[in-house]
């Protein structure tokens, strides 16, 4: 297995009308499940961690686990920082061996987002690391459920400026998608996406993949979305698997067996996400 700069995976997907699924992880079991299913489905994959997950597991530890688990697999994998909110988050991940980082300056005024993202691009590219930026806020809350103040959707003009004035490799756009479970059936703003794609020529990223109807996901892919993030569906499946096991065997102290039930439950969500992205059999 080779760890690639994420840009390499996305450019290929962008040209061939599929998306690379990006899965959030924080422990060994999550990594084992992602790589197992990606290998079975012959799909390129992005293993990513929110900056709080990076602090929890350790940047180098996460990368080392990915390398070790996938050592005998013929896969194309990138390891990505999701929603880095500071230069320190980004630097910690690059030093740990991540091949891609996201700097999320979307809550900031546009000029400040551009200035900070440009700085990240300068030192990340010097290290051969891909950079993802963001314009617009993804729903009303962060991935960790914290309320976002002054939430707003992406606009084409701002997207064009962020892409052109920073040199980012891919751009996350807010077009009606959100983190977590959707309270109502989501409706992506395809007119907004079309306006953005007319002005931005780099691969686009869709966060909040959990719960978006499959036809909308695949329409977005046809319009330029080359990376789709999945987290909530995976965590929910993993936790529910463990709950079911403990309900049947409340006195079980076999930690490996308990965690394995969560992993097996998570594999179905992973396989479904790969199918939605149309990334199977692309290796």
VOTI-207366 format. One record per residue (C-alpha): residue in three letters; z, x, y. Coordinates in steps of 0.5 Angstrom, whole numbers, plus 500, padded with zeros to 3 digits. Example, Ala and Ser with C-alpha at 12.3 -4.5 7.8 and 13.67 -1.06 7.14 Angstrom:
BEGIN
ala516525491;ser514527498;
# end
This chain:
BEGIN
unk500500500;unk498502507;unk502500513;unk497499519;unk497498526;unk497490527;unk491491531;unk486493525;unk488487521;unk487482527;unk480485529;unk478484522;unk481477522;unk478475529;unk471477527;unk471473520;unk475466522;unk481467519;unk488468521;unk493473518;unk500470517;unk506473520;unk513472517;unk520473519;unk524477515;unk531480515;unk533483508;unk531485502;unk530479498;unk525476504;unk521482504;unk520482496;unk518475497;unk513476502;unk510482499;unk510479492;unk506473494;unk501477499;unk499481493;unk498475488;unk494471494;unk490478496;unk492477503;unk493481509;unk500480512;unk505482517;unk512483516;unk516482523;unk523481525;unk526478532;unk529483535;unk536481533;unk534481526;unk532488527;unk539490530;unk542486524;unk538490518;unk536496522;unk529498524;unk528504520;unk531500514;unk526495514;unk520499515;unk523503509;unk524497505;unk517495506;unk514501504;unk519502498;unk518495495;unk510495496;unk509502494;unk505500488;unk501494491;unk494495494;unk496491500;unk494491508;unk501490512;unk503491519;unk511491521;unk512488527;unk517487532;unk517479534;unk520477541;unk522484544;unk525482550;unk527489553;unk524496553;unk530498549;unk528493543;unk521496543;unk523503543;unk528502537;unk522499533;unk517504535;unk522510533;unk524506526;unk517506524;unk514499526;unk506499527;unk506494532;unk511491538;unk511485542;unk514485549;unk516478551;unk516478559;unk514470559;unk520468562;unk519473568;unk514472574;unk507474572;unk507480576;unk513482573;unk511481566;unk504484567;unk508491570;unk513491564;unk508490559;unk503495562;unk509500561;unk510498554;unk503499552;unk502506555;unk508509551;unk506504545;unk499506545;unk501513545;unk504512539;unk498509535;unk502502536;unk499495537;unk502491543;unk502483543;unk504480550;unk505473551;unk504468557;unk507461557;unk513459554;unk513457546;unk516450547;unk523449550;unk527454546;unk527461543;unk526462536;unk534463535;unk535456538;unk537458545;unk534454551;unk528456555;unk529455563;unk523454566;unk519453560;unk511452562;unk504452558;unk499458558;unk494458563;unk487461563;unk488465569;unk494468568;unk492469561;unk486473563;unk490477568;unk495479563;unk490481558;unk486485563;unk491488567;unk496491561;unk491493556;unk495489550;unk491488543;unk493481542;unk496475546;unk501470544;unk499463548;unk503457549;unk498451548;unk503446545;unk506450540;unk514451539;unk519454535;unk523451530;unk522444527;unk518439531;unk521433533;unk515429534;unk508431531;unk505437535;unk499436538;unk496443540;unk492443547;unk485445545;unk482444551;unk487449554;unk485454548;unk478453550;unk479455557;unk483461555;unk478464550;unk473463555;unk477468559;unk480473554;unk476477549;unk482479545;unk485476539;unk490470540;unk497469537;unk500462535;unk507462534;unk511456531;unk507455525;unk512451522;unk510444522;unk503444525;unk498440521;unk493444517;unk487441521;unk490443527;unk492450525;unk485451522;unk481449528;unk485454532;unk483459528;unk476457529;unk477458536;unk480465536;unk487465533;unk488471529;unk495471528;unk500465526;unk507466526;unk512463520;unk519463520;unk523456520;unk519454514;unk521460510;unk529460512;unk529453511;unk526454504;unk530460502;unk537456504;unk535450501;unk534454494;unk541457495;unk544450496;unk541447490;unk543453486;unk551453488;unk551445488;unk549446480;unk553452479;unk559452485;unk563458481;unk557462480;unk559469483;unk552472481;unk550474488;unk543477485;unk542470481;unk544466487;unk539470492;unk533470487;unk534462487;unk533463495;unk527467494;unk523463489;unk524457493;unk521461499;unk515463495;unk512456496;unk512456503;unk509463503;unk503461499;unk502455503;unk502459510;unk497463507;unk493458505;unk493455512;unk491461515;unk485462510;unk487469509;unk487469501;unk482473498;unk481477504;unk483484501;
# end
